[in-house]
Amino acid sequence: MEELTRTEERVMQIIWKLKKAFVKDIIDALPDDPKPPYNTISSVVRLLEKKGYVDYKAYGKTYEYFPAISKGEYRKTFFKKMVTGYFDNSVESLLSFMLKEEKLSVEEIKKLKEMIEKNSEK
């Protein structure tokens, strides 16, 4: 799975949220003001289609786009790359980072501990 640029990811987030959308719908959902040009977003969506992230249904010359992969699939791939690339493939390093840098609350740490214990019982 090819990595997404920041712009591609922003557009993909909107497509996942809308489930299916025309380019105009994507532009309307963007928080930007002023809105980006239609051709810019259309080009981004075509790149997403080329990379295999979206598919489309044609209505004459108009295209309705929908996700070709789920947000969960992307999250799993992105997370694996992040752990491998930034934490030497160590979940322990990731958790250590979260504890030190993210200033987790006692409640969040307790929930993490419960999830770990629950998972280790399986």
MODELLER restraints for C-alpha pairs under 7 A, 6 or more apart:
rsr = mdl.restraints
at = mdl.atoms
rsr.add(forms.Gaussian(group=physical.xy_distance, feature=features.Distance(at['CA:2:A'], at['CA:51:A']), mean=6.41, stdev=0.5))
rsr.add(forms.Gaussian(group=physical.xy_distance, feature=features.Distance(at['CA:8:A'], at['CA:44:A']), mean=6.14, stdev=0.5))
rsr.add(forms.Gaussian(group=physical.xy_distance, feature=features.Distance(at['CA:8:A'], at['CA:48:A']), mean=6.88, stdev=0.5))
rsr.add(forms.Gaussian(group=physical.xy_distance, feature=features.Distance(at['CA:14:A'], at['CA:26:A']), mean=6.45, stdev=0.5))
rsr.add(forms.Gaussian(group=physical.xy_distance, feature=features.Distance(at['CA:14:A'], at['CA:29:A']), mean=6.89, stdev=0.5))
rsr.add(forms.Gaussian(group=physical.xy_distance, feature=features.Distance(at['CA:15:A'], at['CA:21:A']), mean=6.51, stdev=0.5))
rsr.add(forms.Gaussian(group=physical.xy_distance, feature=features.Distance(at['CA:15:A'], at['CA:66:A']), mean=6.43, stdev=0.5))
rsr.add(forms.Gaussian(group=physical.xy_distance, feature=features.Distance(at['CA:15:A'], at['CA:67:A']), mean=6.52, stdev=0.5))
rsr.add(forms.Gaussian(group=physical.xy_distance, feature=features.Distance(at['CA:16:A'], at['CA:67:A']), mean=6.26, stdev=0.5))
rsr.add(forms.Gaussian(group=physical.xy_distance, feature=features.Distance(at['CA:16:A'], at['CA:71:A']), mean=6.65, stdev=0.5))
rsr.add(forms.Gaussian(group=physical.xy_distance, feature=features.Distance(at['CA:19:A'], at['CA:66:A']), mean=5.80, stdev=0.5))
rsr.add(forms.Gaussian(group=physical.xy_distance, feature=features.Distance(at['CA:19:A'], at['CA:67:A']), mean=6.75, stdev=0.5))
rsr.add(forms.Gaussian(group=physical.xy_distance, feature=features.Distance(at['CA:20:A'], at['CA:64:A']), mean=6.54, stdev=0.5))
rsr.add(forms.Gaussian(group=physical.xy_distance, feature=features.Distance(at['CA:20:A'], at['CA:65:A']), mean=5.44, stdev=0.5))
rsr.add(forms.Gaussian(group=physical.xy_distance, feature=features.Distance(at['CA:20:A'], at['CA:66:A']), mean=4.36, stdev=0.5))
rsr.add(forms.Gaussian(group=physical.xy_distance, feature=features.Distance(at['CA:21:A'], at['CA:64:A']), mean=5.40, stdev=0.5))
rsr.add(forms.Gaussian(group=physical.xy_distance, feature=features.Distance(at['CA:21:A'], at['CA:65:A']), mean=5.25, stdev=0.5))
rsr.add(forms.Gaussian(group=physical.xy_distance, feature=features.Distance(at['CA:21:A'], at['CA:66:A']), mean=6.52, stdev=0.5))
rsr.add(forms.Gaussian(group=physical.xy_distance, feature=features.Distance(at['CA:22:A'], at['CA:63:A']), mean=6.29, stdev=0.5))
rsr.add(forms.Gaussian(group=physical.xy_distance, feature=features.Distance(at['CA:22:A'], at['CA:64:A']), mean=4.72, stdev=0.5))
rsr.add(forms.Gaussian(group=physical.xy_distance, feature=features.Distance(at['CA:22:A'], at['CA:65:A']), mean=6.06, stdev=0.5))
rsr.add(forms.Gaussian(group=physical.xy_distance, feature=features.Distance(at['CA:23:A'], at['CA:41:A']), mean=6.74, stdev=0.5))
rsr.add(forms.Gaussian(group=physical.xy_distance, feature=features.Distance(at['CA:23:A'], at['CA:42:A']), mean=6.07, stdev=0.5))
rsr.add(forms.Gaussian(group=physical.xy_distance, feature=features.Distance(at['CA:27:A'], at['CA:35:A']), mean=6.66, stdev=0.5))
rsr.add(forms.Gaussian(group=physical.xy_distance, feature=features.Distance(at['CA:48:A'], at['CA:54:A']), mean=5.79, stdev=0.5))
rsr.add(forms.Gaussian(group=physical.xy_distance, feature=features.Distance(at['CA:49:A'], at['CA:55:A']), mean=5.74, stdev=0.5))
rsr.add(forms.Gaussian(group=physical.xy_distance, feature=features.Distance(at['CA:52:A'], at['CA:68:A']), mean=6.58, stdev=0.5))
rsr.add(forms.Gaussian(group=physical.xy_distance, feature=features.Distance(at['CA:53:A'], at['CA:67:A']), mean=6.07, stdev=0.5))
rsr.add(forms.Gaussian(group=physical.xy_distance, feature=features.Distance(at['CA:53:A'], at['CA:68:A']), mean=5.06, stdev=0.5))
rsr.add(forms.Gaussian(group=physical.xy_distance, feature=features.Distance(at['CA:53:A'], at['CA:69:A']), mean=5.71, stdev=0.5))
rsr.add(forms.Gaussian(group=physical.xy_distance, feature=features.Distance(at['CA:54:A'], at['CA:65:A']), mean=6.43, stdev=0.5))
rsr.add(forms.Gaussian(group=physical.xy_distance, feature=features.Distance(at['CA:54:A'], at['CA:66:A']), mean=5.55, stdev=0.5))
rsr.add(forms.Gaussian(group=physical.xy_distance, feature=features.Distance(at['CA:54:A'], at['CA:67:A']), mean=4.42, stdev=0.5))
rsr.add(forms.Gaussian(group=physical.xy_distance, feature=features.Distance(at['CA:54:A'], at['CA:68:A']), mean=4.47, stdev=0.5))
rsr.add(forms.Gaussian(group=physical.xy_distance, feature=features.Distance(at['CA:55:A'], at['CA:65:A']), mean=5.72, stdev=0.5))
rsr.add(forms.Gaussian(group=physical.xy_distance, feature=features.Distance(at['CA:55:A'], at['CA:66:A']), mean=5.57, stdev=0.5))
rsr.add(forms.Gaussian(group=physical.xy_distance, feature=features.Distance(at['CA:55:A'], at['CA:67:A']), mean=6.23, stdev=0.5))
rsr.add(forms.Gaussian(group=physical.xy_distance, feature=features.Distance(at['CA:55:A'], at['CA:68:A']), mean=5.48, stdev=0.5))
rsr.add(forms.Gaussian(group=physical.xy_distance, feature=features.Distance(at['CA:56:A'], at['CA:63:A']), mean=6.08, stdev=0.5))
rsr.add(forms.Gaussian(group=physical.xy_distance, feature=features.Distance(at['CA:56:A'], at['CA:64:A']), mean=5.33, stdev=0.5))
rsr.add(forms.Gaussian(group=physical.xy_distance, feature=features.Distance(at['CA:56:A'], at['CA:65:A']), mean=4.26, stdev=0.5))
rsr.add(forms.Gaussian(group=physical.xy_distance, feature=features.Distance(at['CA:56:A'], at['CA:66:A']), mean=5.97, stdev=0.5))
rsr.add(forms.Gaussian(group=physical.xy_distance, feature=features.Distance(at['CA:57:A'], at['CA:63:A']), mean=5.68, stdev=0.5))
rsr.add(forms.Gaussian(group=physical.xy_distance, feature=features.Distance(at['CA:57:A'], at['CA:64:A']), mean=5.21, stdev=0.5))
rsr.add(forms.Gaussian(group=physical.xy_distance, feature=features.Distance(at['CA:57:A'], at['CA:65:A']), mean=6.54, stdev=0.5))
rsr.add(forms.Gaussian(group=physical.xy_distance, feature=features.Distance(at['CA:58:A'], at['CA:64:A']), mean=6.41, stdev=0.5))
rsr.add(forms.Gaussian(group=physical.xy_distance, feature=features.Distance(at['CA:83:A'], at['CA:89:A']), mean=5.11, stdev=0.5))
rsr.add(forms.Gaussian(group=physical.xy_distance, feature=features.Distance(at['CA:83:A'], at['CA:90:A']), mean=6.50, stdev=0.5))
rsr.add(forms.Gaussian(group=physical.xy_distance, feature=features.Distance(at['CA:83:A'], at['CA:91:A']), mean=6.82, stdev=0.5))
rsr.add(forms.Gaussian(group=physical.xy_distance, feature=features.Distance(at['CA:83:A'], at['CA:94:A']), mean=6.94, stdev=0.5))
rsr.add(forms.Gaussian(group=physical.xy_distance, feature=features.Distance(at['CA:87:A'], at['CA:93:A']), mean=5.68, stdev=0.5))
rsr.add(forms.Gaussian(group=physical.xy_distance, feature=features.Distance(at['CA:87:A'], at['CA:94:A']), mean=5.94, stdev=0.5))
